[in-house]
Amino acid sequence: MKNSKNRIWIVIAAAVAVIGIFFYSTYNGFVSKDEAVKTAWSNVETQYQRRADLIPNLVSTVKGYAEHEKSTLDEVVEARAKAMSFQLSADDLTPEKMAEFQRAQSQVGSALGRLIAVAESYPDLKANQNFLELQAQLEGTENRIAVSRKEFNEVVNSYNVAIRRFPANLVAGMFGFERKARFTAAEGAQTAPTVAF
């Protein structure tokens, strides 16, 4: 009788230990994945900041050659200011906030595209070494942004899958681990542009 009571307590203790280890490892795994999302988001922000830092130099260089293109220059400066004023924390990556962030960054990209198009009209500007270097840095930054966004999406995907799998989703729900939003394609990106000659 005493021996069977000891066995029951051993089984109960083992079950509690297994459950405890499961909670411990699952929770810590979520924390690691959440921190990976924050790091990836920080990398994305760093690349957008790099682009924002290049814009004043680019605008200043173009301004010297294309002063009467003031509206285009103002658009770039305004889009940059709007994008810089929008702060999005890695803890608040909701689909709505991500869409708003993407719109602000998309406006910067569009304004820069128009600025580069304006520069094409000025042969002296196109030949200016400073402008060429800034343009090359900007192109490199756009590539870095794309890579950072892709890596961010991969990390977010890993996190989202982990918190949704059973039985880990029970731990995620208990401790408030929620899904994070990913970057998505810009509106209209699925439509191929029309090219006319």
N, C-alpha and C positions, 0 to 999 in steps of 0.2 A: 504494500500500500504506500509506504513512505517512498519507495523507489519509483513508483508510477507518478507520484506528485512531483518528485524531482524532475522526472522526464518532461512532464507538462510545463513546468517552469522553465526548463531548458529550451523547449520548443517555443514557448512564448518569448523568452529573452532573445532567441535567435531570430524570430520573426520581427520583433521590435528593432533589433540591430540591422536586419536587412532593409526594413522600411526606412530606418534612420539614415543608412548609407545611401539608399536611393534618393531620399530628399536632399541630403547633403551634396551628393555629386550632381544631381540634376540642377539644383539651385545654382551651384558654383559654375556649372556649364552655361547656364543662362546668363550669369553675370559676365563671364568671359565673352560670350557672343554679343552681349549688349555693349560691352566696352569696344569690341571690334567694330561694331556699327558706328560708335562715336568716333573712333579713330578714322574710319573710312570717310565719315561725314566731314571731319576736320580736314582731311586731304582734299576733298572736293572744294571746301571753302577756301583752302589755301590757293588752289588753282584759279578760282574766281577772283580772289584778291589779287593775284599776280596779274590777271587780265585788267582789273580795275586800276592797278598801279601803272600799267603801261599807257592807258588811255590819255591822261593829261599830256604826256610827252608826244604822243601821236597827234593829238589835237593841236598842240602848240606848233609842231612841225608843219602840219597842213595849213594852219592859220597864216603862216608867213607867205605861203604861195597862193592861197585861195581865200583871201579875206572876204570876197563877196559871196562865199558859200556859208555865210554865217548861220543860216537856219539849220544846215546839216551839222555843223559843229555844235550848235546849241543842243540839237537832238541827242548827240552822243553824250555830251556833258550831263544833260538832264536824265537820260537813261542810266548812266553810271551812278548818279546821285540817288536815284530811286532804288536801284539794285543794292547799293551799299547801305541804304537805310533799312532794308528788309533783313532783319536778323531772324534766323531759324535755328533753334536749339536742337541738338541731336535727341533730346528727350521728348521733342514735340513734332516728330516726323509723321504728321497725319497726311492723308491724301490731299486734303484741302490746302494745307499749308505748303506742301510740296508743289502743288499746282501753281499756287501764288508765287512761290520762289522761282519756279521755272518760267513763268510769264515775265517776271522782272528781268531774269537773265536773258531770256529770248529777245526782249526789247533792246538790251545792250548789244547782242549779236546782230540784230537787224540794223541798228544805228551804225555799228562799225562797218557792216557790209556796204551801207550807203556811203560812208566816208571813204572807204577804199575805192568804190566806184567813182566818186568825185575825183579822187586822186588820179585816176586813169586819164582824166581830161587835161592834166598838167604835166607835160613831158619833163619840165625842169624838176618838178617834185618827184616824179617817178625815178629820176636819176639821182636824187639826193641820197647820199649814203646813210644819213641819219634815218630818213624815212624808210629806206630799204631794210635797215637793221631792225627798226621798230616793227615793220610789217612781218619780218621773219620771226621775231620774238612772239608776236601776236599769233601767228599761225602755229608756232610750236606750243603756245599756251592753249590754244583751242584743242590741239591734239591731246595735251595733258588733261584738259577738262574732260574730254571724251573717255579717256582711259580711267580717270578717277571716278567718273560716274558709273562706268561699267563695273569697276571693282567694288564700288559702294553697293550696287545692285546685287552683286554676288554675295556679299557679306550679309545684306539684309535678307536675301532669300534663305541663306543658311539659318539665320536667326529665326525667321518666320516659320520655317519648316520645323525647327526644334521645339518652338513653343506650342505648336499645333499637334504634335504627335502624342498619341496616347501611350502610356499614362503620364508622360511628362507634362501634358497640357493641364493636368490637375495642379501640379506644382506651379506652373506659370500663372494659372488663374488665382491661386492662393496668394501669390506674391506680387501680383499686378504687372507681370510682363505682358505687354500688348504688342500687336503687330505693328511693324514700321512700314512706311510708304517707300516705294521705289521711284526712281526717275522713270518717266514714261516718254514716249515720242511726243514731240510738239504737235499741236493741233494742225491738221492738214499735211503732216509728214508722209502719210500713206499715199497721198496723191502725187503722182509724178509731175514735175513741172513741164509746161508746154514750151517747146523750143521752136521758134519760127525764124526762118532766114529770109 
